Amino acid sequence: MKINLLITAGVVLFSAIGCSQNSTKVEPPTDSVKVVGGDKDEHGCIHSAGYTWSAAKNNCIRIWEEGVRMQDVVVSPSDSSTSSSFVVFNADSSKVELFTPSSNNPILISKNENCKNCKSWSNDSLEITQKDGLTIKLRGKLVSQESKK
């Protein structure tokens, strides 16, 4: 009985010594640790969840859920690249916000005050009109129209 007890005590003692010598503490990487959902911007929008700030809506939105999808007009047959922009309206449609893939900053455009009965928004270079679908013109040239998809 004493021999079994001594053997058991020895095994436990050597195991404890072996574990303490071979164990290593796992440290997190010293560079930044990213937490899922931890990428909030200054407005509280979580980009990894697809949210972006909309000045027109004054809220975090997913542009593909809230906006109208626009399809860029192909300028020439050699330019077959396609991309989508989105137009988001505020509550009373007095302003529209244009989100484009080529810019990180959306453009907020006010309704044309000169055109009381039409649906048209413009700034110095852009004009967005709504007649049989939305269109976007840059300096008078059609660049994008509402996607039918």
N, CA and C atoms as a LAMMPS dump frame, in Angstrom:
ITEM: TIMESTEP
0
ITEM: NUMBER OF ATOMS
447
ITEM: BOX BOUNDS ff ff ff
-5.0000000000000000e+02 5.0000000000000000e+02
-5.0000000000000000e+02 5.0000000000000000e+02
-5.0000000000000000e+02 5.0000000000000000e+02
ITEM: ATOMS id mol type element x y z
1 1 1 N 0.816 -1.187 0
2 1 2 C 0 0 0
3 1 3 C 0.865 1.258 0
4 2 1 N 1.956 1.23 0.854
5 2 2 C 2.843 2.384 0.909
6 2 3 C 3.563 2.582 -0.42
7 3 1 N 3.872 1.491 -1.086
8 3 2 C 4.581 1.574 -2.362
9 3 3 C 3.674 2.236 -3.42
10 4 1 N 2.422 1.832 -3.461
11 4 2 C 1.481 2.443 -4.41
12 4 3 C 1.325 3.928 -4.138
13 5 1 N 1.247 4.306 -2.874
14 5 2 C 1.098 5.701 -2.494
15 5 3 C 2.338 6.495 -2.895
16 6 1 N 3.523 5.928 -2.685
17 6 2 C 4.756 6.6 -3.061
18 6 3 C 4.873 6.744 -4.583
19 7 1 N 4.477 5.718 -5.297
20 7 2 C 4.528 5.783 -6.767
21 7 3 C 3.566 6.852 -7.273
22 8 1 N 2.371 6.874 -6.734
23 8 2 C 1.375 7.865 -7.151
24 8 3 C 1.868 9.272 -6.839
25 9 1 N 2.425 9.486 -5.664
26 9 2 C 2.936 10.799 -5.277
27 9 3 C 4.08 11.207 -6.195
28 10 1 N 4.944 10.276 -6.534
29 10 2 C 6.058 10.579 -7.433
30 10 3 C 5.586 10.967 -8.822
31 11 1 N 4.595 10.225 -9.333
32 11 2 C 4.063 10.541 -10.665
33 11 3 C 3.451 11.944 -10.671
34 12 1 N 2.677 12.258 -9.63
35 12 2 C 2.043 13.58 -9.541
36 12 3 C 3.103 14.658 -9.447
37 13 1 N 4.133 14.445 -8.635
38 13 2 C 5.195 15.43 -8.457
39 13 3 C 5.954 15.663 -9.764
40 14 1 N 6.355 14.592 -10.443
41 14 2 C 7.085 14.739 -11.707
42 14 3 C 6.204 15.35 -12.797
43 15 1 N 4.93 15.034 -12.79
44 15 2 C 4.004 15.628 -13.757
45 15 3 C 3.899 17.123 -13.541
46 16 1 N 3.8 17.53 -12.286
47 16 2 C 3.677 18.955 -11.966
48 16 3 C 4.936 19.697 -12.366
49 17 1 N 6.102 19.076 -12.109
50 17 2 C 7.362 19.719 -12.485
51 17 3 C 7.467 19.813 -14.005
52 18 1 N 7.107 18.749 -14.679
53 18 2 C 7.174 18.745 -16.147
54 18 3 C 6.238 19.775 -16.756
55 19 1 N 5.039 19.91 -16.196
56 19 2 C 4.076 20.882 -16.731
57 19 3 C 4.555 22.298 -16.518
58 20 1 N 5.142 22.576 -15.366
59 20 2 C 5.553 23.952 -15.094
60 20 3 C 6.745 24.339 -15.962
61 21 1 N 7.605 23.385 -16.312
62 21 2 C 8.763 23.703 -17.131
63 21 3 C 8.388 23.849 -18.602
64 22 1 N 7.377 23.093 -19.074
65 22 2 C 7.032 23.104 -20.49
66 22 3 C 5.878 24.035 -20.838
67 23 1 N 5.204 24.573 -19.836
68 23 2 C 4.044 25.403 -20.154
69 23 3 C 4.506 26.788 -20.593
70 24 1 N 3.817 27.338 -21.574
71 24 2 C 4.111 28.679 -22.037
72 24 3 C 2.823 29.483 -22.017
73 25 1 N 2.959 30.704 -21.669
74 25 2 C 1.797 31.588 -21.622
75 25 3 C 1.549 32.127 -23.022
76 26 1 N 0.324 31.996 -23.485
77 26 2 C -0.022 32.478 -24.816
78 26 3 C -0.429 33.94 -24.706
79 27 1 N 0.291 34.777 -25.385
80 27 2 C 0.02 36.21 -25.381
81 27 3 C -0.679 36.602 -26.684
82 28 1 N -1.609 37.558 -26.627
83 28 2 C -2.196 38.034 -27.879
84 28 3 C -1.145 38.779 -28.686
85 29 1 N -1.312 38.835 -29.999
86 29 2 C -0.344 39.558 -30.828
87 29 3 C -0.214 41 -30.347
88 30 1 N 0.996 41.534 -30.464
89 30 2 C 1.221 42.893 -29.998
90 30 3 C 0.622 43.927 -30.937
91 31 1 N 0.418 43.564 -32.213
92 31 2 C -0.25 44.501 -33.099
93 31 3 C -1.732 44.511 -32.74
94 32 1 N -2.509 45.318 -33.398
95 32 2 C -3.908 45.502 -33.001
96 32 3 C -4.718 44.216 -33.158
97 33 1 N -5.516 43.953 -32.152
98 33 2 C -6.425 42.819 -32.171
99 33 3 C -7.774 43.349 -32.62
100 34 1 N -8.336 42.803 -33.704
101 34 2 C -9.603 43.287 -34.223
102 34 3 C -10.741 42.456 -33.655
103 35 1 N -11.71 43.155 -33.144
104 35 2 C -12.894 42.523 -32.587
105 35 3 C -14 42.636 -33.62
106 36 1 N -14.7 41.528 -33.879
107 36 2 C -15.794 41.565 -34.841
108 36 3 C -16.828 42.565 -34.35
109 37 1 N -17.24 43.473 -35.243
110 37 2 C -18.194 44.509 -34.863
111 37 3 C -17.531 45.689 -34.179
112 38 1 N -16.212 45.659 -34.051
113 38 2 C -15.489 46.729 -33.376
114 38 3 C -15.017 47.816 -34.318
115 39 1 N -15.585 47.879 -35.498
116 39 2 C -15.138 48.857 -36.498
117 39 3 C -16.16 49.973 -36.674
118 40 1 N -16.662 50.508 -35.583
119 40 2 C -17.637 51.604 -35.654
120 40 3 C -16.94 52.882 -36.086
121 41 1 N -17.623 53.654 -36.927
122 41 2 C -17.076 54.952 -37.313
123 41 3 C -17.541 56.006 -36.315
124 42 1 N -17.27 57.27 -36.605
125 42 2 C -17.601 58.348 -35.669
126 42 3 C -19.108 58.515 -35.461
127 43 1 N -19.923 57.95 -36.353
128 43 2 C -21.386 58.003 -36.218
129 43 3 C -21.948 56.75 -35.549
130 44 1 N -21.099 55.755 -35.301
131 44 2 C -21.554 54.507 -34.696
132 44 3 C -21.942 53.453 -35.72
133 45 1 N -21.675 53.691 -37.006
134 45 2 C -22.009 52.73 -38.066
135 45 3 C -20.967 51.613 -38.081
136 46 1 N -21.43 50.381 -38.16
137 46 2 C -20.53 49.223 -38.18
138 46 3 C -20.306 48.812 -39.635
139 47 1 N -19.137 49.142 -40.165
140 47 2 C -18.833 48.888 -41.576
141 47 3 C -18.776 47.41 -41.912
142 48 1 N -18.281 46.577 -40.981
143 48 2 C -18.191 45.147 -41.268
144 48 3 C -19.57 44.508 -41.405
145 49 1 N -20.598 45.173 -40.915
146 49 2 C -21.973 44.684 -41.066
147 49 3 C -22.661 45.347 -42.257
148 50 1 N -21.919 46.149 -43.021
149 50 2 C -22.455 46.761 -44.222
150 50 3 C -23.084 48.128 -44.015
151 51 1 N -22.976 48.685 -42.833
152 51 2 C -23.603 49.977 -42.546
153 51 3 C -22.657 51.128 -42.849
154 52 1 N -23.225 52.192 -43.38
155 52 2 C -22.491 53.418 -43.644
156 52 3 C -23.386 54.59 -43.252
157 53 1 N -22.773 55.727 -42.949
158 53 2 C -23.529 56.894 -42.528
159 53 3 C -24.174 57.565 -43.739
160 54 1 N -25.444 57.911 -43.583
161 54 2 C -26.158 58.661 -44.612
162 54 3 C -26.595 59.995 -44.03
163 55 1 N -26.092 61.083 -44.618
164 55 2 C -26.503 62.421 -44.187
165 55 3 C -27.957 62.681 -44.577
166 56 1 N -28.402 62.095 -45.684
167 56 2 C -29.789 62.285 -46.116
168 56 3 C -30.768 61.646 -45.136
169 57 1 N -30.446 60.465 -44.643
170 57 2 C -31.31 59.746 -43.703
171 57 3 C -30.987 60.078 -42.245
172 58 1 N -29.826 60.708 -42.03
173 58 2 C -29.354 61.021 -40.69
174 58 3 C -29.311 59.76 -39.827
175 59 1 N -28.779 58.69 -40.433
176 59 2 C -28.757 57.394 -39.772
177 59 3 C -27.736 56.482 -40.464
178 60 1 N -27.407 55.383 -39.803
179 60 2 C -26.585 54.351 -40.424
180 60 3 C -27.493 53.486 -41.29
181 61 1 N -27.096 53.274 -42.53
182 61 2 C -27.924 52.492 -43.459
183 61 3 C -27.05 51.51 -44.221
184 62 1 N -27.699 50.528 -44.819
185 62 2 C -27.078 49.692 -45.84
186 62 3 C -27.587 50.26 -47.156
187 63 1 N -26.677 50.779 -47.966
188 63 2 C -27.107 51.525 -49.158
189 63 3 C -27.884 50.654 -50.138
190 64 1 N -27.59 49.365 -50.209
191 64 2 C -28.307 48.501 -51.142
192 64 3 C -29.726 48.201 -50.663
193 65 1 N -30.014 48.443 -49.386
194 65 2 C -31.371 48.25 -48.873
195 65 3 C -32.192 49.536 -48.941
196 66 1 N -31.55 50.665 -48.707
197 66 2 C -32.253 51.952 -48.634
198 66 3 C -32.229 52.733 -49.95
199 67 1 N -31.247 52.454 -50.786
200 67 2 C -31.051 53.279 -51.97
201 67 3 C -31.574 52.656 -53.25
202 68 1 N -31.593 53.49 -54.275
203 68 2 C -31.949 53.053 -55.626
204 68 3 C -30.651 52.728 -56.34
205 69 1 N -30.558 51.514 -56.87
206 69 2 C -29.342 51.072 -57.558
207 69 3 C -29.273 51.707 -58.943
208 70 1 N -28.123 52.293 -59.229
209 70 2 C -27.876 52.927 -60.515
210 70 3 C -26.8 52.128 -61.246
211 71 1 N -26.955 52.004 -62.535
212 71 2 C -25.969 51.292 -63.351
213 71 3 C -25.251 52.307 -64.225
214 72 1 N -23.926 52.307 -64.15
215 72 2 C -23.15 53.237 -64.964
216 72 3 C -23.343 52.925 -66.438
217 73 1 N -23.406 53.968 -67.23
218 73 2 C -23.562 53.824 -68.67
219 73 3 C -22.2 53.517 -69.271
220 74 1 N -22.131 52.477 -70.119
221 74 2 C -20.882 52.109 -70.771
222 74 3 C -20.606 53.141 -71.854
223 75 1 N -19.437 53.768 -71.76
224 75 2 C -19.071 54.843 -72.675
225 75 3 C -18.662 54.303 -74.041
226 76 1 N -17.89 53.229 -74.047
227 76 2 C -17.445 52.656 -75.309
228 76 3 C -17.428 51.137 -75.179
229 77 1 N -17.475 50.41 -76.3
230 77 2 C -17.429 48.946 -76.221
231 77 3 C -16.169 48.415 -75.552
232 78 1 N -15.083 49.144 -75.657
233 78 2 C -13.844 48.686 -75.021
234 78 3 C -13.901 48.846 -73.503
235 79 1 N -14.785 49.718 -73.029
236 79 2 C -14.951 49.923 -71.591
237 79 3 C -16.134 49.088 -71.118
238 80 1 N -15.89 47.829 -70.833
239 80 2 C -16.963 46.931 -70.445
240 80 3 C -17.105 46.805 -68.934
241 81 1 N -16.321 47.592 -68.195
242 81 2 C -16.423 47.514 -66.742
243 81 3 C -17.764 48.088 -66.294
244 82 1 N -18.347 47.467 -65.32
245 82 2 C -19.613 47.956 -64.798
246 82 3 C -19.482 48.146 -63.298
247 83 1 N -20.127 49.162 -62.826
248 83 2 C -20.164 49.407 -61.389
249 83 3 C -21.509 50.028 -61.065
250 84 1 N -21.842 49.998 -59.807
251 84 2 C -23.129 50.528 -59.383
252 84 3 C -22.948 51.658 -58.397
253 85 1 N -23.757 52.667 -58.578
254 85 2 C -23.883 53.749 -57.619
255 85 3 C -25.25 53.595 -56.983
256 86 1 N -25.474 54.287 -55.882
257 86 2 C -26.769 54.247 -55.216
258 86 3 C -27.216 55.648 -54.879
259 87 1 N -28.513 55.9 -55.056
260 87 2 C -29.118 57.174 -54.708
261 87 3 C -30.056 56.926 -53.535
262 88 1 N -29.885 57.73 -52.485
263 88 2 C -30.713 57.619 -51.281
264 88 3 C -31.447 58.943 -51.097
265 89 1 N -32.749 58.853 -50.866
266 89 2 C -33.586 60.036 -50.672
267 89 3 C -33.797 60.295 -49.184
268 90 1 N -33.891 61.577 -48.793
269 90 2 C -34.296 61.859 -47.423
270 90 3 C -35.821 61.728 -47.335
271 91 1 N -36.388 61.937 -46.158
272 91 2 C -37.809 61.652 -45.911
273 91 3 C -38.75 62.425 -46.83
274 92 1 N -38.472 63.688 -47.094
275 92 2 C -39.389 64.48 -47.933
276 92 3 C -38.886 64.662 -49.365
277 93 1 N -37.854 63.928 -49.733
278 93 2 C -37.259 63.969 -51.085
279 93 3 C -36.724 65.347 -51.474
280 94 1 N -36.425 66.181 -50.484
281 94 2 C -35.837 67.487 -50.796
282 94 3 C -34.336 67.371 -51.048
283 95 1 N -33.755 66.259 -50.637
284 95 2 C -32.328 66.009 -50.863
285 95 3 C -32.133 64.559 -51.278
286 96 1 N -31.111 64.353 -52.078
287 96 2 C -30.679 62.998 -52.424
288 96 3 C -29.196 62.896 -52.096
289 97 1 N -28.787 61.682 -51.813
290 97 2 C -27.379 61.441 -51.526
291 97 3 C -26.887 60.4 -52.512
292 98 1 N -25.773 60.694 -53.163
293 98 2 C -25.206 59.818 -54.173
294 98 3 C -23.98 59.113 -53.607
295 99 1 N -24.05 57.779 -53.582
296 99 2 C -22.936 56.935 -53.164
297 99 3 C -22.352 56.302 -54.417
298 100 1 N -21.056 56.548 -54.673
299 100 2 C -20.41 55.978 -55.848
300 100 3 C -19.24 55.097 -55.414
301 101 1 N -18.915 54.071 -56.216
302 101 2 C -17.786 53.208 -55.858
303 101 3 C -16.44 53.913 -55.974
304 102 1 N -16.389 55.007 -56.713
305 102 2 C -15.113 55.695 -56.919
306 102 3 C -14.804 56.726 -55.832
307 103 1 N -15.743 56.933 -54.9
308 103 2 C -15.519 57.929 -53.86
309 103 3 C -15.939 57.394 -52.499
310 104 1 N -15.137 57.695 -51.489
311 104 2 C -15.486 57.318 -50.121
312 104 3 C -16.447 58.317 -49.491
313 105 1 N -16.615 59.453 -50.139
314 105 2 C -17.475 60.498 -49.604
315 105 3 C -18.719 60.652 -50.47
316 106 1 N -19.896 60.307 -49.916
317 106 2 C -21.122 60.491 -50.684
318 106 3 C -21.391 61.974 -50.923
319 107 1 N -22.183 62.25 -51.958
320 107 2 C -22.49 63.623 -52.333
321 107 3 C -23.946 63.894 -52.015
322 108 1 N -24.205 64.928 -51.224
323 108 2 C -25.554 65.325 -50.86
324 108 3 C -25.995 66.449 -51.793
325 109 1 N -27.123 66.252 -52.461
326 109 2 C -27.585 67.204 -53.475
327 109 3 C -29.013 67.637 -53.135
328 110 1 N -29.277 68.932 -53.216
329 110 2 C -30.6 69.474 -52.911
330 110 3 C -31.479 69.52 -54.146
331 111 1 N -32.781 69.528 -53.906
332 111 2 C -33.764 69.597 -54.985
333 111 3 C -33.68 70.957 -55.663
334 112 1 N -33.9 70.954 -56.981
335 112 2 C -33.907 72.204 -57.733
336 112 3 C -35.118 73.031 -57.324
337 113 1 N -34.88 74.208 -56.81
338 113 2 C -35.98 75.095 -56.405
339 113 3 C -36.661 75.717 -57.625
340 114 1 N -35.965 75.796 -58.759
341 114 2 C -36.529 76.388 -59.984
342 114 3 C -37.567 75.483 -60.63
343 115 1 N -37.578 74.242 -60.263
344 115 2 C -38.435 73.258 -60.915
345 115 3 C -39.42 72.703 -59.886
346 116 1 N -40.539 73.387 -59.69
347 116 2 C -41.498 73.027 -58.645
348 116 3 C -42.202 71.702 -58.899
349 117 1 N -42.574 71.407 -60.144
350 117 2 C -43.35 70.213 -60.46
351 117 3 C -42.52 69.043 -60.973
352 118 1 N -41.234 69.218 -61.071
353 118 2 C -40.414 68.111 -61.561
354 118 3 C -39.581 67.535 -60.424
355 119 1 N -39.064 66.364 -60.663
356 119 2 C -38.204 65.703 -59.679
357 119 3 C -36.776 65.779 -60.191
358 120 1 N -36.07 66.802 -59.706
359 120 2 C -34.723 67.065 -60.181
360 120 3 C -33.89 67.629 -59.034
361 121 1 N -32.679 67.108 -58.893
362 121 2 C -31.749 67.543 -57.864
363 121 3 C -30.437 67.846 -58.561
364 122 1 N -29.778 68.939 -58.179
365 122 2 C -28.516 69.248 -58.863
366 122 3 C -27.591 70.074 -57.986
367 123 1 N -26.303 70.006 -58.363
368 123 2 C -25.289 70.9 -57.812
369 123 3 C -24.54 71.476 -59.009
370 124 1 N -23.326 71.935 -58.829
371 124 2 C -22.589 72.585 -59.912
372 124 3 C -22.332 71.677 -61.107
373 125 1 N -22.112 70.377 -60.887
374 125 2 C -21.748 69.505 -62.001
375 125 3 C -22.678 68.304 -62.186
376 126 1 N -23.427 67.933 -61.152
377 126 2 C -24.284 66.756 -61.225
378 126 3 C -25.761 67.14 -61.273
379 127 1 N -26.505 66.34 -62.027
380 127 2 C -27.955 66.49 -62.047
381 127 3 C -28.571 65.096 -61.987
382 128 1 N -29.466 64.912 -61.035
383 128 2 C -30.21 63.664 -60.904
384 128 3 C -31.665 63.986 -61.18
385 129 1 N -32.235 63.269 -62.121
386 129 2 C -33.643 63.498 -62.462
387 129 3 C -34.416 62.188 -62.359
388 130 1 N -35.708 62.339 -62.085
389 130 2 C -36.574 61.169 -61.983
390 130 3 C -37.75 61.358 -62.938
391 131 1 N -37.648 60.671 -64.054
392 131 2 C -38.71 60.653 -65.056
393 131 3 C -38.529 59.339 -65.799
394 132 1 N -39.464 58.428 -65.652
395 132 2 C -39.309 57.078 -66.198
396 132 3 C -38.03 56.43 -65.663
397 133 1 N -37.786 56.592 -64.388
398 133 2 C -36.58 56.073 -63.751
399 133 3 C -35.588 57.189 -63.474
400 134 1 N -34.664 56.922 -62.593
401 134 2 C -33.648 57.92 -62.242
402 134 3 C -32.512 57.925 -63.257
403 135 1 N -31.987 59.108 -63.516
404 135 2 C -30.79 59.253 -64.342
405 135 3 C -29.831 60.217 -63.647
406 136 1 N -28.558 60.03 -63.897
407 136 2 C -27.533 60.928 -63.38
408 136 3 C -26.744 61.46 -64.557
409 137 1 N -26.623 62.777 -64.597
410 137 2 C -25.819 63.428 -65.636
411 137 3 C -24.685 64.19 -64.961
412 138 1 N -23.514 64.075 -65.565
413 138 2 C -22.345 64.815 -65.115
414 138 3 C -22.011 65.82 -66.197
415 139 1 N -22.125 67.096 -65.861
416 139 2 C -21.914 68.193 -66.821
417 139 3 C -22.734 67.984 -68.096
418 140 1 N -23.975 67.573 -67.92
419 140 2 C -24.902 67.419 -69.037
420 140 3 C -24.829 66.083 -69.766
421 141 1 N -23.872 65.232 -69.438
422 141 2 C -23.697 63.953 -70.108
423 141 3 C -24.208 62.82 -69.223
424 142 1 N -25.044 61.934 -69.776
425 142 2 C -25.6 60.815 -69.047
426 142 3 C -24.476 59.868 -68.627
427 143 1 N -24.382 59.595 -67.316
428 143 2 C -23.345 58.71 -66.825
429 143 3 C -23.92 57.476 -66.114
430 144 1 N -25.164 57.578 -65.644
431 144 2 C -25.737 56.473 -64.893
432 144 3 C -27.263 56.521 -64.972
433 145 1 N -27.872 55.343 -64.981
434 145 2 C -29.327 55.278 -64.988
435 145 3 C -29.79 54.176 -64.053
436 146 1 N -31.047 54.265 -63.649
437 146 2 C -31.58 53.313 -62.683
438 146 3 C -31.468 51.895 -63.213
439 147 1 N -30.952 51.02 -62.366
440 147 2 C -30.789 49.628 -62.74
441 147 3 C -32.139 48.949 -62.75
442 148 1 N -32.399 48.146 -63.743
443 148 2 C -33.679 47.438 -63.873
444 148 3 C -33.637 46.076 -63.221
445 149 1 N -32.529 45.74 -62.561
446 149 2 C -32.386 44.425 -61.913
447 149 3 C -33.109 44.398 -60.597
